[in-house]
Amino acid sequence: MMAEMKIPRVMIAAPGSGSGKTMITCGLLELLRCEGHPVSFKCGPDYIDPMFHRFVLGIPSRNLDTFFTAANRTRSLMGQACMNTAADFALIEGVMGYYDGIAGISSEASAYDIARITDTPAVMILDCKGLSVSAVPCIQGFLHYKEDSRIKGVILNRLSPMMYGRMKEMIEVQTGIKVYGYVPVMKDCALESRYLGLKLPKERKDTEDKLTRLGEQILKSVDIAGLLELAENAPELQEKKTQGYTSEMVENLAENAQYSTESVRTKDTVRIGLASDDAFCFFYQDNLELLQEMGAELIPFSPLYDKQIPENLSGLLFYGGYPELYAEELSKNESMKTSIKKALNGGMPCIAECGGFMYLQEYIRDESGTEFPMVGFLEGKSYPTGSLKRFGYVTLTGGRIFGKEAGGIPAHEFHYYDSEVCGEAFLAEKPMSNRSWKCMISTDTVLAGYPHIHYYGNEKIPENFLEQCRRCREQEKRAGERDRT
């Protein structure tokens, strides 16, 4: 485990969503990759923004989320990612507004929380469209809301070049923090959105062109040398005791992290099929690497384009994505659906989250009202609702994972679709709220439902899954031996 390490780093944050964090983060990454070996992180449970980071850098981006992982574990995951990629710079993109955390009333699990825990200086992206002198009290409010705000500077977005010199002087004199430059209005470089966030980078043929132009503009109007100097002055990343937070969330995290030193790391590999294509693309990189560390040999396959699942598998993984956008293509791939259903009916262990869960059900109804038959292993029909359902963090309790106790599980829901059959194996409880509901289907061989789970929040999930996969493999071996005799 990481003790301490020196890694230059800075966070790009903002007063709220829609301020240009992802756009400017990607523009900076485009420049940094030409100069060295940067690594990127995203605060919170977002899947889509890290895809843009990866599109630029060509290496996975990772999530930092203190609802899922306790402080030392968060620092350790960050440090390990930097070491594994030989990174010489870490760029962290914030989430929502800088202080926006769990339940909409707390700064816990916010971008600020990550900056505080990782000792990372933050630079705020301030959207200046329709804003001039009012920028000063806005910045002052964010600076002084917390004594240890970690905010060291601002970048002014959507600002006229003619206004920049005067705005820079005013802000620096009246707030005492540095202005690291500006980005003008760039309508042709806007990143388009849909209901779960930005459209995926490869959905637009001009994404690479947009990011190149962004990088060129940032090189002209942002103080890159100043940002690098700020990052260089970040203190060493190190393990230390959590101070100042005694909330229920941190206590729950400590309990959920009890397995982190007990989990089985093994060289006894087992082949696991990983659904991976345009329809299924929401992955936590740390989940995949933890599975591999525990002995999973991940075999990617495409429910959209392949004819059947790979041979000699002992488990299946279906994570989230946009299966509803590809419902007709998924439905027409009969041979793939048949091979999946046969494997699952035969007892092959499986984890299916959100979009993957929808795919294993009987039907997906698209926004036009057309119903497309899916795998049909699980009962139920998924349908669009037109609004977010059960959005946000939850803790799952009361259920078993592949036949074994697992304790509390921190998770996250974020979906516009719902299902007639969401399962009742767990109670999902919202933090700092009285709201709860039943969810998830859990048997000795299946864990399926809408919640997304980060495995470092409770390592019993991948451990129990792989144990069941190895049991499946041994049963297949014995069956094969009987057939030969």
Helices and strands as residue ranges (DSSP letters): E 4-5, E 9-13, H 21-35, E 38-43, H 48-57, E 62-64, H 71-84, E 89-93, G 102-104, H 111-118, E 122-127, H 135-145, E 151-157, H 161-175, E 178-183, G 187-189, E 193-194, E 197-198, G 201-203, H 207-221, H 224-232, E 237-238, H 248-256, G 257-259, E 270-275, E 280-282, H 285-293, E 296-301, E 315-318, E 320-321, G 323-326, H 327-332, H 334-345, E 350-353, H 355-360, E 363-365, E 371-373, E 381-397, E 400-401, E 404-405, E 409-419, E 426-429, E 436-439, E 441-442, E 446-449, E 452-453, G 455-457, H 460-484
